Amino acid sequence: MTSLVTGASGFVGSHVARMLVERGEEVRVLVRPQSNLKAIEDLPLEKVYGDLRDAESIRRAVGGVRRVFHVAADYRLEAPHPQEIYDANVAGTRNLLEAASKARVERIVVTSSVATIAVERGNALPNESTETQLEEMIGHYKRSKFLAEKEALKAARAGIPVVVVNPTTPVGPGDWKPTPTGRIIVDFLNGRMPAYVETGLNWVPVEDVAAGHWTAAERGQIGERYILGGRNLRLKDVLDILARISGRPRTRVRLPHAVAMAAGYADRVFSRILSRPPRIPIEGVRMARHKMFVDCSKAAEELGFSAGSVESALERAVNWYRQNGYCVTNNGATGLMGKAA
């Protein structure tokens, strides 16, 4: 039987595709013609070129498949045209669900985000039963994932076999872009993180997130959400771990959120002048005001999900970034990918 993966050129999606291949599945991927396929170029995959906004390409992609793993997302904390994020994440999810339903796909695993759940509620850690509102979502990316998840759960209530997974903060090798999370690691390795803001996230090895998609397809209950997470850690704790792994100096200066916000606005101005993505996304600073710690026990109890060592995942990430030219070398030279990073 064939499984379809959307977003297979991305960080999590490429690991999902690789995991399926390693399990002996026939894998089809929906990729855009302009996508960088480095992350999956060594895998035996059937490629369908198209776009989640194009109904005909989605119809071709879902035809004859047993399962769909919808991992694709426009993951940007800053975008000059925010509607693009909603078109990809919300309308694209709706289009795929409609096409998969018509194709009678047996199971659809929709990759949401912990951002739809991780809203502070006093002393209790948020979990899958936490009710949140659109107004609590900070930034276009979070709002788009919230709305896309609503589409998935609505489809499940209508009888479409949808299971939702909510990965936390995946880390590990193969983040070619890199994602905003990966950029934190790259910036630290290149000495571009002289200070930090007080915040916290739940961190999880990306390989375990991929495995969690499989268990969600196998054991997940239709219409349910499952947080695929690992360990709650402050950003400072993660930077200290990176310092031990890499041998680079620790980041010791804590930046007040107000100062970070001012730096973000200044960086936005310079990024527009220099035509480059912002290095201090304002939405990221706003998100950092709230720790995104969560309770991950439901996935462990119902799916048998288990996350490995975050330290080991960070070490794999550091080694991978260094081997692939994202980091400044000892003589000050930078690899080709490092220039883009």
C-alpha positions, -999 to 999 in steps of 0.1 A, spaced: 0 0 0 11 35 -8 14 64 18 14 100 7 35 126 25 30 163 20 59 186 30 85 159 25 111 184 15 109 200 49 124 191 82 97 170 99 82 158 66 115 145 53 120 124 84 84 111 81 91 101 45 124 84 55 107 66 84 81 52 61 107 40 36 126 23 63 94 5 74 90 -9 39 62 14 28 57 26 -8 59 64 -5 45 91 -27 53 127 -20 36 159 -31 63 185 -38 63 219 -55 83 222 -87 106 247 -70 112 227 -38 147 218 -27 147 180 -25 181 176 -9 165 161 23 150 132 3 171 129 -28 185 95 -16 151 79 -10 131 57 -34 100 79 -37 73 85 -62 71 123 -68 39 142 -77 46 178 -85 19 202 -75 6 225 -48 -19 223 -20 -38 252 -37 -41 232 -69 -70 208 -68 -59 187 -98 -24 181 -84 -39 171 -51 -63 147 -68 -34 130 -86 -14 128 -53 -41 111 -33 -53 87 -59 -48 50 -48 -31 58 -15 -40 41 17 -27 68 42 -19 105 40 6 122 63 -1 159 59 30 175 72 33 205 48 32 239 63 44 274 56 65 279 88 76 315 89 74 339 119 77 369 96 62 372 61 58 402 38 25 388 26 8 370 56 -21 357 34 3 333 18 6 315 52 -31 311 55 -35 300 19 -9 272 24 -18 261 59 -56 266 61 -69 264 26 -43 238 17 -53 216 45 -90 220 36 -83 211 0 -63 180 9 -89 167 33 -117 171 7 -96 153 -19 -86 125 5 -122 120 15 -133 116 -21 -104 91 -27 -116 71 3 -82 72 21 -82 49 51 -63 72 75 -51 109 74 -26 121 100 -26 159 101 5 175 115 -6 205 136 15 223 162 19 224 200 13 262 195 -25 254 193 -24 240 228 5 255 247 -13 285 263 -5 291 300 -33 281 323 -20 289 358 0 261 374 -14 233 353 5 222 322 -16 225 290 -25 192 273 -48 180 246 -79 188 266 -69 224 270 -93 247 252 -78 277 234 -91 305 213 -79 321 181 -73 354 200 -47 336 221 -26 327 191 3 350 186 12 358 150 0 346 116 18 312 118 1 302 151 -32 315 139 -30 296 107 -21 263 124 -50 269 148 -74 273 119 -60 244 100 -64 222 130 -100 233 133 -105 221 97 -90 187 105 -112 182 136 -143 194 117 -135 168 90 -132 141 116 -166 150 131 -180 146 95 -167 110 94 -133 116 76 -107 93 93 -84 121 106 -60 120 135 -41 151 146 -6 152 160 9 182 177 47 181 176 65 204 201 100 217 191 118 191 170 156 191 168 181 169 151 198 164 117 185 173 83 170 208 89 182 221 55 163 254 55 168 258 85 136 263 104 133 291 130 143 266 157 172 254 137 184 290 132 187 293 169 212 265 169 231 278 138 232 313 153 246 300 185 273 279 167 283 310 147 286 332 178 255 353 168 236 348 201 253 371 226 221 372 247 189 353 253 153 360 265 137 341 294 114 316 277 109 278 276 98 252 251 92 215 250 120 198 229 119 165 212 141 145 188 128 149 152 132 111 145 108 104 174 83 129 160 84 110 127 79 77 146 50 93 164 33 99 131 34 62 124 19 52 158 -8 79 154 -18 63 121 -17 28 136 -33 34 171 -46 70 172 -83 75 176 -101 94 149 -108 130 159 -82 130 187 -51 152 192 -18 138 204 12 160 216 44 145 203 68 160 228 98 152 250 112 175 276 103 209 289 135 231 290 142 268 293 160 283 264 189 291 287 192 254 295 193 245 258 220 271 251 240 256 280 237 221 265 248 235 231 278 251 248 288 218 263 284 199 230 301 225 207 328 238 230 316 274 224 312 299 252 279 300 271 254 328 265 252 345 299 234 378 292 196 377 297 179 403 276 146 419 289 117 413 266 112 450 260 148 454 248 144 423 226 112 438 211 130 470 203 158 451 187 132 431 167 117 463 153 152 477 144 161 444 127 128 445 107 139 479 93 174 466 84 160 434 69 138 453 45 167 476 35 190 446 30 162 423 15 169 395 39 147 376 64 146 391 99 171 376 123 150 387 153 114 380 143 90 402 162 64 375 165 91 352 179 98 378 206 61 380 214 58 343 217 88 341 240 69 360 267 51 327 275 68 294 282 54 267 259 57 238 285 32 210 280 21 176 294 29 149 269 14 119 288 -15 112 265 6 101 235 27 79 258 -4 63 273 -25 59 242 1 55 214 30 41 233 50 72 221 84 76 237 109 104 232 147 99 234 174 122 247 171 158 238 209 162 245 216 135 220 193 151 194 210 184 199 244 168 194 232 152 162 220 185 150 253 203 159 273 176 141 250 178 110 252 216 108 289 215 110 293 187 84 270 205 60 287 239 60 263 260 82 290 270 106 320 293 105 352 273 105 382 278 128 399 300 102 368 322 98 357 308 65 321 299 59 308 270 39 283 276 10 254 267 31 267 288 59 265 319 37 228 312 32 222 306 69 
